[in-house]
Amino acid sequence: MNAAPRLDDSGLPPLRGSVTAHASLADFIWFRTGGAAQWLVRPADVDDLAGFLAALPDDVAVLPVGVGSNLIVRDGGVAGVVVRLPKSFAGVSVDGDVVCAGAAAMGISVASAARDASLAGLEFLRGIPGTVGGAVRMNAGAYGREVGDCLIDAEVVHRDGRVETLDAAALGFSYRHSALEDGAVVVSARFRATPGDKTAITAEMERIAAEREASQPLRSRTGGSTFKNPPGEKAWALVDAAGCRGLRIGGAQVSEKHTNFLLNTGNASSADIEALGEEVRARVKAQSGIELEWEIQRVGTVQ
């Protein structure tokens, strides 16, 4: 039997990539709020990540984070290991009608690669502000399409270090949800597209970009869509009908431009943002009887 891997002074297994203790997450989370990660890990490659997770004690929590476009990190920070894939995981390539993307690639990069190859069906990814890994984990969607409609398969490193390629059916997609277990890290994905007219594909991507610019507070410190759309309803309309447009708690505000977005107006804490979201949920429930579900992931401990 092989000897157990030696742990370094941090108590973590060795890694060829980088490990940073007490690493700021607010530096890149879209809201620019929240506490630090106990350990921020950036693996060199898939094998590096797999070996690290296999040797990591079972009681150490693992949280994969991309660009934090749909995330509230609470002010007390995140215990355990936060995995953030570096740029080496951001490559995008095209093989016939298949677009292959590393999990750190942005949705716009995937859509653009498909457009350049005259492939249609992935234009909606132009409207997904996060990474491929996050999009797969939450079955992200916009403009009538979602990841589950076009995903072939995804390569995943499980919490125990196993590397597995899971087809779309195995991921158990539903609305803004997948069956991936906590601690599993998506490292790449393959998407099926269809041959199309490059001019029409470009026009659709430009339409999506213009619509987002006109309707969403893209230049603010925000976190994307806050609440899931209830069946047959639009979350933003319910929030608006409950009188929450412009509502504030501390430095957090409901966007006046799009009421399903919360904003950090400059000095908000994560507690302000989460409390505002809960106040909105309460007012919507009182006004309509509908209980909104959070779409934004909330992680970490309250300070």
Backbone as numpy.savetxt, mean C-alpha at the origin, in Angstrom:
# Nx Ny Nz CAx CAy CAz Cx Cy Cz
22.26 -31.95 11.39 21.41 -30.75 11.39 22.29 -29.51 11.39
21.93 -28.51 10.57 22.71 -27.28 10.51 22.54 -26.48 11.79
23.61 -25.79 12.20 23.53 -24.92 13.37 22.63 -23.74 13.07
21.97 -23.23 14.09 21.12 -22.05 13.92 21.98 -20.87 13.51
21.47 -19.98 12.62 22.24 -18.82 12.21 22.61 -17.95 13.42
23.80 -17.41 13.39 24.25 -16.55 14.48 23.50 -15.22 14.39
23.02 -14.73 15.52 22.38 -13.43 15.57 23.42 -12.36 15.84
23.24 -11.18 15.23 24.18 -10.10 15.50 23.79 -9.41 16.80
24.47 -8.32 17.12 24.25 -7.66 18.41 22.84 -7.10 18.56
22.15 -6.90 17.45 20.79 -6.39 17.51 19.80 -7.47 17.92
20.23 -8.72 17.90 19.31 -9.81 18.12 18.62 -10.25 16.85
18.97 -9.65 15.72 18.40 -10.01 14.43 19.36 -10.90 13.65
18.84 -11.73 12.75 19.73 -12.53 11.91 20.56 -11.63 10.99
21.69 -12.14 10.51 22.51 -11.35 9.58 21.77 -11.09 8.27
22.12 -9.99 7.64 21.48 -9.56 6.40 22.52 -8.90 5.52
22.50 -9.21 4.22 23.41 -8.54 3.29 22.93 -7.13 2.95
21.64 -6.91 3.11 21.11 -5.57 2.92 21.37 -4.71 4.14
20.47 -3.78 4.43 20.71 -2.85 5.54 19.65 -3.02 6.62
20.09 -2.77 7.87 19.20 -2.76 9.03 19.41 -1.45 9.77
18.34 -0.72 10.03 18.42 0.55 10.74 17.53 0.48 11.98
18.12 0.77 13.14 17.36 0.77 14.38 16.65 2.10 14.57
15.45 2.06 15.17 14.66 3.25 15.49 14.57 4.18 14.27
14.18 3.59 13.15 14.16 4.30 11.87 12.87 5.09 11.69
13.00 6.32 11.27 11.83 7.16 11.03 11.02 6.61 9.87
9.73 6.46 10.09 8.81 6.11 9.01 8.12 7.36 8.46
8.02 8.39 9.30 7.38 9.64 8.87 8.15 10.32 7.75
9.40 9.92 7.54 10.18 10.51 6.45 9.61 10.16 5.09
8.91 9.02 4.98 8.40 8.64 3.66 6.91 8.30 3.64
6.29 8.04 4.80 4.84 7.82 4.83 4.14 9.07 4.30
3.13 8.91 3.48 2.51 10.07 2.83 1.97 11.10 3.82
1.44 10.64 4.95 0.93 11.59 5.93 2.06 12.37 6.63
3.27 11.83 6.57 4.44 12.43 7.24 4.23 12.53 8.75
3.59 11.51 9.32 3.37 11.47 10.76 3.72 10.08 11.27
3.77 9.95 12.58 3.91 8.63 13.20 5.27 8.37 13.79
5.34 7.31 14.60 6.56 6.94 15.29 7.50 6.13 14.42
8.58 5.68 15.04 9.65 4.98 14.33 9.41 3.48 14.28
10.10 2.84 13.33 10.16 1.38 13.31 11.27 0.93 14.26
11.00 -0.11 15.03 12.05 -0.65 15.88 13.26 -1.07 15.03
12.98 -1.75 13.92 14.03 -2.11 12.96 13.47 -1.92 11.56
14.18 -1.20 10.72 13.82 -1.05 9.31 14.82 -1.86 8.49
14.31 -2.85 7.77 15.14 -3.80 7.04 14.95 -3.60 5.54
16.08 -3.48 4.83 16.06 -3.39 3.37 16.92 -4.54 2.82
16.31 -5.63 2.36 17.08 -6.79 1.91 17.76 -6.53 0.57
18.85 -7.24 0.34 19.58 -7.07 -0.91 18.84 -7.72 -2.08
18.21 -8.86 -1.84 17.49 -9.59 -2.89 16.54 -10.58 -2.23
15.87 -11.38 -3.04 14.87 -12.30 -2.51 15.51 -13.32 -1.57
16.65 -13.87 -1.96 17.32 -14.86 -1.11 17.71 -14.26 0.24
18.16 -13.02 0.21 18.54 -12.34 1.44 17.34 -12.20 2.37
16.21 -11.79 1.81 14.99 -11.64 2.61 14.52 -12.99 3.14
14.54 -14.01 2.27 14.06 -15.33 2.69 14.90 -15.89 3.82
16.21 -15.77 3.71 17.09 -16.27 4.76 16.91 -15.53 6.07
16.72 -14.21 5.96 16.51 -13.39 7.15 15.23 -13.78 7.86
14.13 -13.89 7.11 12.85 -14.22 7.75 12.85 -15.64 8.31
13.53 -16.56 7.64 13.59 -17.94 8.14 14.29 -18.00 9.49
15.30 -17.15 9.68 16.07 -17.16 10.92 15.53 -16.22 11.98
14.60 -15.36 11.61 14.06 -14.39 12.55 13.15 -15.11 13.57
13.34 -14.87 14.86 12.48 -15.52 15.86 11.00 -15.33 15.55
10.22 -16.37 15.80 8.81 -16.36 15.45 8.02 -15.26 16.14
8.50 -14.81 17.30 7.73 -13.82 18.06 8.02 -12.38 17.64
8.86 -12.21 16.61 9.14 -10.86 16.11 8.19 -10.56 14.97
7.37 -9.51 15.13 6.41 -9.14 14.09 7.12 -8.58 12.86
6.53 -8.84 11.69 7.07 -8.34 10.42 5.98 -7.58 9.69
6.30 -6.37 9.26 5.35 -5.53 8.53 6.00 -5.03 7.24
5.52 -5.46 6.07 6.04 -4.88 4.83 5.40 -3.51 4.57
6.21 -2.55 4.15 5.72 -1.21 3.85 6.35 -0.75 2.53
5.52 -0.17 1.67 6.03 0.38 0.42 6.34 1.86 0.56
5.51 2.69 -0.08 5.70 4.14 0.05 4.75 4.75 1.08
3.94 3.91 1.72 3.06 4.41 2.78 1.96 5.32 2.28
1.46 5.04 1.06 0.42 5.90 0.50 -0.96 5.58 1.04
-1.10 4.49 1.77 -2.40 4.11 2.31 -2.22 3.59 3.73
-1.51 4.40 4.54 -1.05 3.91 5.83 -1.03 5.02 6.87
-1.55 4.70 8.07 -1.35 5.53 9.24 -0.43 4.77 10.18
0.73 5.35 10.47 1.63 4.78 11.48 1.36 5.52 12.78
0.90 4.81 13.78 0.55 5.48 15.04 1.80 6.07 15.71
1.56 7.01 16.61 2.65 7.84 17.14 3.62 7.07 18.02
3.20 5.93 18.56 4.10 5.12 19.37 5.06 4.27 18.57
4.91 4.26 17.26 5.82 3.52 16.41 5.43 2.06 16.22
6.27 1.33 15.50 6.00 -0.06 15.13 7.05 -0.97 15.73
6.61 -1.90 16.57 7.53 -2.87 17.16 7.87 -3.95 16.15
9.07 -4.51 16.28 9.49 -5.58 15.39 10.18 -5.05 14.15
10.00 -5.76 13.05 10.72 -5.48 11.81 9.76 -4.91 10.76
10.13 -3.77 10.20 9.46 -3.24 9.02 10.35 -3.54 7.82
9.80 -4.21 6.82 10.55 -4.53 5.61 10.17 -3.54 4.52
11.18 -2.84 4.01 10.96 -1.93 2.87 11.90 -2.35 1.75
11.32 -2.76 0.64 12.13 -3.25 -0.47 12.83 -2.08 -1.16
14.11 -2.23 -1.48 14.86 -1.14 -2.13 14.59 -1.09 -3.63
15.25 -0.16 -4.32 15.01 0.07 -5.74 15.36 -1.14 -6.60
16.21 -2.02 -6.08 16.56 -3.22 -6.84 15.34 -4.12 -7.07
14.26 -3.89 -6.32 13.02 -4.65 -6.48 12.00 -3.88 -7.33
12.42 -2.84 -8.02 11.47 -1.96 -8.72 11.51 -2.11 -10.24
12.16 -3.15 -10.74 12.24 -3.32 -12.19 10.90 -3.72 -12.80
10.70 -3.30 -14.06 9.50 -3.66 -14.82 9.93 -4.10 -16.21
9.41 -5.23 -16.68 9.74 -5.72 -18.02 8.47 -6.28 -18.67
8.55 -6.46 -19.99 7.40 -6.95 -20.75 7.82 -8.17 -21.55
7.00 -9.21 -21.48 7.24 -10.44 -22.24 5.94 -10.82 -22.92
5.84 -10.51 -24.20 4.58 -10.74 -24.91 3.49 -9.87 -24.35
2.42 -10.49 -23.85 1.33 -9.70 -23.27 1.37 -9.73 -21.74
2.53 -10.09 -21.18 2.70 -10.17 -19.73 3.65 -9.07 -19.27
3.23 -8.31 -18.25 4.07 -7.29 -17.65 4.55 -7.81 -16.30
5.87 -7.90 -16.13 6.49 -8.41 -14.91 7.03 -7.23 -14.12
6.72 -7.19 -12.84 7.12 -6.03 -12.03 7.61 -6.46 -10.67
8.70 -5.83 -10.23 9.13 -5.99 -8.85 8.15 -5.30 -7.93
8.08 -5.76 -6.69 7.07 -5.25 -5.77 7.30 -3.81 -5.37
8.51 -3.29 -5.54 8.77 -1.89 -5.20 8.46 -0.94 -6.36
8.09 -1.49 -7.52 7.71 -0.64 -8.64 6.40 0.07 -8.34
6.27 1.29 -8.83 5.03 2.04 -8.65 4.01 1.64 -9.71
2.74 1.82 -9.38 1.69 1.49 -10.34 1.86 2.22 -11.66
2.25 3.48 -11.62 2.43 4.25 -12.84 3.53 3.66 -13.72
4.55 3.05 -13.12 5.63 2.43 -13.89 5.12 1.21 -14.65
4.25 0.44 -14.03 3.67 -0.73 -14.69 2.77 -0.28 -15.83
1.92 0.69 -15.58 1.02 1.19 -16.62 1.81 1.77 -17.79
2.88 2.47 -17.50 3.68 3.10 -18.55 4.40 2.07 -19.39
4.92 1.00 -18.76 5.60 -0.06 -19.50 4.62 -0.76 -20.43
3.39 -0.99 -19.93 2.37 -1.60 -20.78 2.03 -0.69 -21.95
1.85 0.58 -21.69 1.55 1.54 -22.77 2.64 1.54 -23.82
3.90 1.57 -23.39 5.02 1.63 -24.33 5.08 0.38 -25.21
4.52 -0.73 -24.70 4.49 -1.97 -25.47 3.15 -2.15 -26.19
2.33 -1.10 -26.21 1.00 -1.13 -26.84 0.12 -2.22 -26.24
0.15 -2.31 -24.91 -0.67 -3.28 -24.19 -1.72 -2.54 -23.35
-2.96 -2.97 -23.47 -4.08 -2.33 -22.78 -4.53 -3.15 -21.58
-5.33 -2.54 -20.73 -5.91 -3.22 -19.59 -5.28 -2.89 -18.26
-4.13 -2.21 -18.29 -3.44 -1.86 -17.05 -3.42 -0.35 -16.82
-4.18 0.39 -17.63 -4.18 1.84 -17.50 -4.60 2.29 -16.10
-5.50 1.53 -15.46 -6.00 1.93 -14.14 -4.88 2.04 -13.11
-3.79 1.31 -13.33 -2.67 1.38 -12.39 -2.03 2.77 -12.37
-2.30 3.57 -13.40 -1.85 4.96 -13.39 -2.48 5.72 -12.23
-3.65 5.27 -11.78 -4.35 5.93 -10.69 -4.10 5.31 -9.33
-3.20 4.32 -9.25 -2.85 3.69 -7.98 -1.55 4.31 -7.49
-1.55 5.04 -6.39 -0.36 5.80 -5.99 0.69 4.99 -5.24
0.44 3.72 -4.98 1.38 2.93 -4.20 2.22 2.00 -5.04
2.87 1.06 -4.37 3.73 0.09 -5.04 2.95 -1.15 -5.44
3.59 -1.96 -6.29 2.98 -3.21 -6.73 2.72 -4.14 -5.54
3.67 -4.21 -4.61 3.48 -5.08 -3.45 2.25 -4.71 -2.65
2.09 -3.43 -2.38 0.91 -2.98 -1.65 -0.36 -3.19 -2.44
-0.29 -2.96 -3.75 -1.47 -3.12 -4.60 -1.95 -4.56 -4.62
-1.01 -5.51 -4.65 -1.38 -6.92 -4.61 -1.97 -7.27 -3.26
-1.32 -6.84 -2.19 -1.80 -7.21 -0.85 -3.22 -6.72 -0.60
-3.56 -5.53 -1.06 -4.89 -4.99 -0.76 -5.84 -5.06 -1.95
-5.43 -5.75 -3.04 -6.27 -5.79 -4.23 -6.72 -4.39 -4.61
-5.74 -3.51 -4.78 -6.03 -2.10 -5.07 -6.79 -1.97 -6.38
-7.61 -0.95 -6.45 -8.38 -0.73 -7.66 -8.76 0.72 -7.85
-9.12 1.05 -9.08 -9.56 2.40 -9.43 -10.12 2.36 -10.85
-11.06 3.26 -11.11 -11.56 3.45 -12.47 -12.09 2.15 -13.08
-12.83 1.38 -12.24 -13.54 0.22 -12.74 -12.74 -1.06 -12.83
-11.47 -1.04 -12.42 -10.63 -2.24 -12.48 -9.92 -2.41 -11.13
-9.49 -3.64 -10.86 -8.69 -3.90 -9.67 -7.64 -4.95 -10.00
-6.66 -5.07 -9.10 -5.53 -5.96 -9.36 -5.97 -7.38 -9.67
-6.97 -7.86 -8.94 -7.44 -9.22 -9.16 -7.95 -9.49 -10.57
-8.30 -8.43 -11.32 -8.80 -8.59 -12.68 -7.69 -8.94 -13.67
-6.44 -8.62 -13.33 -5.37 -8.75 -14.31 -4.12 -9.45 -13.77
-4.09 -9.78 -12.49 -2.92 -10.45 -11.93 -2.87 -11.91 -12.38
-1.69 -12.33 -12.85 -1.46 -13.75 -13.16 -1.01 -14.46 -11.90
0.07 -13.96 -11.30 0.59 -14.56 -10.07 1.52 -13.58 -9.38
1.87 -13.89 -8.15 2.78 -13.05 -7.37 3.76 -13.95 -6.65
5.02 -13.52 -6.59 6.03 -14.23 -5.81 6.03 -13.64 -4.41
5.94 -14.51 -3.42 5.77 -14.10 -2.03 6.83 -14.79 -1.17
7.41 -14.03 -0.24 8.24 -14.63 0.80 7.40 -14.66 2.06
7.09 -15.86 2.52 6.25 -16.01 3.71 7.05 -15.66 4.97
6.33 -15.48 6.06 6.97 -15.09 7.32 8.01 -16.12 7.77
7.83 -17.38 7.40 8.79 -18.41 7.80 9.95 -18.56 6.82
10.01 -17.69 5.81 11.11 -17.71 4.85 10.85 -18.49 3.59
9.73 -19.20 3.52 9.40 -19.93 2.29 9.13 -18.95 1.15
9.67 -19.28 -0.04 9.41 -18.47 -1.23 8.43 -19.25 -2.09
7.33 -18.62 -2.46 6.28 -19.32 -3.18 5.67 -18.39 -4.22
5.35 -18.95 -5.38 4.61 -18.21 -6.40 3.15 -18.62 -6.31
2.29 -17.65 -6.03 0.86 -17.89 -5.84 0.08 -17.30 -7.00
-0.78 -18.12 -7.63 -1.59 -17.56 -8.69 -2.71 -16.72 -8.08
-3.39 -15.96 -8.93 -4.38 -15.00 -8.44 -5.46 -15.68 -7.62
-5.89 -16.87 -8.05 -6.96 -17.56 -7.33 -6.54 -17.90 -5.90
-5.26 -18.22 -5.71 -4.77 -18.61 -4.39 -4.69 -17.42 -3.44
-4.75 -16.20 -3.97 -4.63 -15.01 -3.13 -5.97 -14.59 -2.51
-7.04 -15.25 -2.89 -8.33 -15.02 -2.24 -8.78 -13.57 -2.29
-8.71 -12.95 -3.47 -9.05 -11.54 -3.57 -10.54 -11.29 -3.33
-10.80 -10.21 -2.61 -12.13 -9.62 -2.52 -11.93 -8.11 -2.55
-12.98 -7.35 -2.29 -12.86 -5.90 -2.40 -11.82 -5.36 -1.41
-10.74 -4.82 -1.95 -9.64 -4.20 -1.20 -9.05 -5.16 -0.16
-8.95 -6.44 -0.54 -8.47 -7.44 0.42 -7.87 -8.62 -0.32
-6.83 -9.21 0.28 -6.32 -10.50 -0.17 -6.18 -11.40 1.05
-5.93 -12.67 0.79 -5.79 -13.64 1.88 -4.35 -13.80 2.34
-3.44 -12.93 1.89 -2.05 -13.02 2.34 -1.97 -12.87 3.86
-1.18 -13.74 4.47 -1.07 -13.71 5.93 -0.17 -12.56 6.38
-0.34 -12.16 7.64 0.51 -11.13 8.21 1.97 -11.55 8.11
2.82 -10.61 7.76 4.25 -10.87 7.69 4.73 -11.38 6.36
3.83 -11.79 5.47 4.23 -12.22 4.13 4.60 -10.99 3.30
5.65 -11.11 2.49 6.14 -9.99 1.70 6.03 -10.34 0.22
5.23 -9.58 -0.52 5.18 -9.72 -1.98 6.48 -9.15 -2.55
7.17 -9.92 -3.41 8.44 -9.44 -3.97 8.36 -9.19 -5.47
7.38 -9.77 -6.16 7.18 -9.48 -7.58 5.80 -9.95 -8.00
5.38 -9.52 -9.17 4.05 -9.89 -9.67 4.07 -9.86 -11.19
3.16 -10.65 -11.77 3.00 -10.66 -13.23 1.55 -10.33 -13.55
1.38 -9.43 -14.53 0.06 -8.96 -14.93 -0.21 -9.31 -16.39
-1.44 -9.73 -16.69 -1.85 -10.03 -18.06 -2.48 -8.79 -18.68
-2.01 -8.42 -19.87 -2.59 -7.31 -20.61 -3.06 -7.83 -21.97
-3.61 -6.93 -22.77 -4.07 -7.31 -24.11 -3.54 -6.31 -25.13
-3.20 -6.76 -26.33 -2.72 -5.83 -27.35 -3.74 -4.73 -27.60
-3.26 -3.51 -27.75 -4.16 -2.39 -27.94 -3.51 -1.28 -28.75
-4.25 -0.22 -28.92 -3.76 0.94 -29.67 -3.04 1.88 -28.71
-1.79 2.16 -29.00 -0.99 2.96 -28.08 -1.57 4.36 -27.88
-2.13 4.93 -28.94 -2.71 6.27 -28.82 -3.90 6.25 -27.87
-4.74 5.23 -27.98 -5.91 5.14 -27.11 -5.50 4.85 -25.67
-4.48 4.01 -25.49 -3.99 3.69 -24.15 -3.43 4.95 -23.49
-2.66 5.71 -24.26 -2.09 6.96 -23.75 -3.19 7.94 -23.36
-4.21 8.05 -24.19 -5.32 8.97 -23.90 -6.03 8.57 -22.62
-6.22 7.26 -22.40 -6.89 6.82 -21.18 -6.05 7.12 -19.95
-4.74 6.92 -20.04 -3.88 7.24 -18.91 -3.88 8.73 -18.62
-3.91 9.54 -19.66 -3.95 10.99 -19.47 -5.28 11.42 -18.86
-6.37 10.74 -19.25 -7.68 11.05 -18.66 -7.68 10.73 -17.18
-7.12 9.59 -16.80 -7.05 9.20 -15.40 -6.22 10.21 -14.61
-5.07 10.60 -15.17 -4.22 11.56 -14.48 -4.94 12.89 -14.28
-5.64 13.36 -15.31 -6.34 14.64 -15.23 -7.50 14.57 -14.23
-8.20 13.43 -14.22 -9.33 13.28 -13.28 -8.84 13.26 -11.85
-7.73 12.57 -11.60 -7.17 12.54 -10.24 -6.73 13.94 -9.82
-6.08 14.65 -10.71 -5.61 16.00 -10.39 -6.77 16.92 -10.06
-7.87 16.77 -10.80 -9.01 17.66 -10.62 -9.81 17.33 -9.37
-9.83 16.06 -8.95 -10.76 15.66 -7.91 -10.11 15.29 -6.58
-8.80 15.07 -6.55 -8.14 14.59 -5.33 -7.06 15.56 -4.86
-6.82 15.63 -3.57 -5.81 16.55 -3.02 -4.40 15.97 -3.12
-3.92 15.82 -4.36 -2.68 15.09 -4.60 -1.45 15.80 -4.06
-1.53 17.11 -3.88 -0.35 17.86 -3.45 -0.34 18.11 -1.94
-1.20 17.39 -1.23 -1.29 17.53 0.22 -0.69 16.31 0.90
-0.47 16.44 2.21 -0.03 15.29 3.01 -1.28 14.48 3.34
-1.47 13.42 2.61 -2.70 12.65 2.73 -2.37 11.18 2.70
-3.39 10.34 2.65 -3.15 8.90 2.68 -4.02 8.14 1.72
-4.49 8.77 0.66 -5.35 8.06 -0.27 -6.75 7.89 0.29
-7.53 7.03 -0.36 -8.91 6.81 0.06 -8.96 6.28 1.48
-9.72 6.94 2.33 -9.75 6.60 3.76 -10.65 5.41 4.04
-11.84 5.40 3.42 -12.83 4.39 3.73 -13.22 3.60 2.48
-13.56 2.34 2.68 -14.05 1.51 1.58 -15.45 1.98 1.18
-15.75 1.81 -0.10 -17.10 2.12 -0.56 -18.04 1.00 -0.12
-19.07 1.32 0.69 -20.06 0.29 1.05 -20.81 -0.18 -0.20
-21.37 -1.39 -0.19 -22.12 -1.87 -1.36 -23.19 -0.88 -1.80
-23.12 -0.50 -3.06 -24.11 0.41 -3.63 -23.97 1.86 -3.23
-22.90 2.19 -2.52 -22.71 3.56 -2.02 -21.32 4.06 -2.35
-21.14 5.36 -2.27 -19.81 5.98 -2.38 -19.45 6.57 -1.02
-18.29 6.20 -0.51 -17.90 6.67 0.82 -17.87 8.20 0.87
-17.33 8.83 -0.16 -17.20 10.29 -0.13 -18.57 10.96 -0.01
-19.58 10.40 -0.69 -20.92 11.00 -0.65 -21.55 10.86 0.73
-21.31 9.73 1.39 -21.82 9.53 2.74 -21.16 10.49 3.72
-19.84 10.68 3.55 -19.11 11.61 4.42 -19.62 13.03 4.21
-19.84 13.39 2.96 -20.32 14.73 2.65 -21.72 14.95 3.21
-22.58 13.95 3.04 -23.96 14.08 3.52 -24.03 14.18 5.04
-23.01 13.65 5.71 -22.97 13.73 7.18 -22.37 15.05 7.66
-22.09 15.95 6.73 -21.62 17.28 7.10 -20.16 17.34 7.51
-19.35 16.41 7.00 -17.96 16.32 7.45 -16.96 17.03 6.55
-17.39 17.59 5.45 -16.45 18.28 4.56 -15.74 19.40 5.33
-14.41 19.36 5.36 -13.63 20.39 6.06 -13.52 20.19 7.55
-14.14 19.15 8.11 -14.09 18.88 9.55 -12.64 18.72 10.02
-12.33 19.27 11.20 -10.97 19.23 11.73 -10.92 18.64 13.13
-9.84 17.95 13.41 -9.42 17.61 14.77 -7.92 17.86 14.83
-7.50 18.77 15.70 -6.09 19.13 15.76 -5.61 19.59 14.40
-4.51 19.02 13.95 -3.96 19.39 12.65 -4.47 18.54 11.51
-5.48 17.71 11.75 -6.05 16.84 10.71 -7.36 17.42 10.21
-7.59 17.25 8.90 -8.79 17.82 8.29 -9.33 16.87 7.23
-10.67 16.81 7.13 -11.30 16.14 5.99 -11.14 17.06 4.78
-10.65 16.53 3.70 -10.41 17.35 2.51 -11.71 17.99 2.02
-11.62 19.24 1.65 -12.77 19.91 1.06 -12.87 19.59 -0.42
-11.79 19.10 -1.00 -11.78 18.76 -2.42 -12.37 17.39 -2.67
-12.06 16.43 -1.78 -12.56 15.05 -1.90 -12.73 14.53 -0.48
-13.96 14.30 -0.06 -14.23 14.04 1.35 -13.86 12.63 1.81
-13.35 11.79 0.92 -12.83 10.50 1.37 -11.32 10.54 1.56
-10.78 11.75 1.65 -9.35 11.94 1.94 -9.21 12.74 3.23
-8.32 12.28 4.10 -7.94 13.05 5.28 -6.60 13.70 5.02
-6.38 14.87 5.63 -5.17 15.64 5.38 -4.42 15.93 6.67
-3.12 15.94 6.56 -2.27 16.54 7.60 -2.02 17.97 7.14
-2.63 18.93 7.83 -2.52 20.32 7.39 -1.17 20.95 7.73
-0.33 20.20 8.43 1.01 20.70 8.72 1.56 20.28 10.05
0.67 20.15 11.04 1.16 19.82 12.38 0.33 18.70 13.02
-0.31 17.88 12.20 -1.15 16.80 12.74 -0.29 15.69 13.32
-0.81 15.03 14.32 -0.25 13.77 14.79 -1.05 12.64 14.14
-0.52 11.44 14.19 -1.29 10.30 13.70 -2.56 10.13 14.54
-2.47 10.45 15.84 -3.65 10.37 16.70 -4.75 11.32 16.22
-4.37 12.52 15.78 -5.35 13.46 15.22 -6.05 12.85 14.02
-5.26 12.27 13.12 -5.80 11.73 11.87 -6.74 10.57 12.15
-6.32 9.66 13.02 -7.16 8.51 13.31 -8.43 8.93 14.06
-8.29 9.86 15.00 -9.47 10.35 15.72 -10.46 11.02 14.78
-9.94 11.76 13.81 -10.82 12.39 12.83 -11.56 11.34 12.01
-10.84 10.30 11.61 -11.49 9.23 10.87 -12.60 8.57 11.68
-12.35 8.35 12.96 -13.38 7.74 13.81 -14.57 8.67 14.02
-14.31 9.96 14.11 -15.41 10.92 14.24 -16.25 10.93 12.96
-15.61 10.86 11.82 -16.34 10.78 10.55 -17.20 9.52 10.51
-16.63 8.39 10.92 -17.39 7.14 10.93 -18.63 7.26 11.83
-18.45 7.88 12.99 -19.57 8.03 13.92 -20.66 8.92 13.33
-20.27 10.01 12.68 -21.27 10.92 12.11 -22.00 10.29 10.93
-21.26 9.52 10.12 -21.90 8.84 9.00 -22.89 7.80 9.51
-22.50 7.05 10.54 -23.40 6.04 11.12 -24.66 6.71 11.67
-24.49 7.84 12.34 -25.64 8.53 12.91 -26.56 9.08 11.83
-25.98 9.53 10.72 -26.77 10.17 9.67 -27.42 9.17 8.72
-26.71 8.08 8.41 -27.18 7.16 7.37 -27.44 5.74 7.85
-26.93 5.41 9.05 -27.04 4.05 9.52 -25.98 3.12 8.95
-25.09 3.66 8.11 -24.05 2.86 7.46 -22.74 3.00 8.23
-22.10 1.89 8.52 -20.83 1.90 9.24 -19.68 1.78 8.24
-18.96 2.86 8.05 -17.85 2.85 7.11 -16.71 1.99 7.64
-16.06 1.28 6.73 -14.88 0.49 7.08 -13.63 1.23 6.61
-12.61 1.21 7.45 -11.34 1.81 7.07 -10.74 1.09 5.85
-10.28 1.86 4.90 -9.47 1.30 3.81 -7.99 1.51 4.12
-7.67 2.64 4.72 -6.30 2.91 5.15 -5.90 1.92 6.24
-4.72 1.34 6.10 -4.21 0.44 7.14 -3.64 1.27 8.28
-3.96 0.88 9.52 -3.46 1.59 10.69 -2.59 0.62 11.48
-1.35 1.00 11.74 -0.39 0.08 12.36 0.33 0.78 13.51
0.93 -0.02 14.39 1.74 0.51 15.46 0.94 0.72 16.74
1.57 1.38 17.69 0.98 1.57 19.00 0.68 3.05 19.25
-0.34 3.27 20.05 -0.70 4.65 20.42 0.33 5.16 21.43
0.74 6.38 21.27 1.77 6.94 22.16 1.19 7.25 23.53
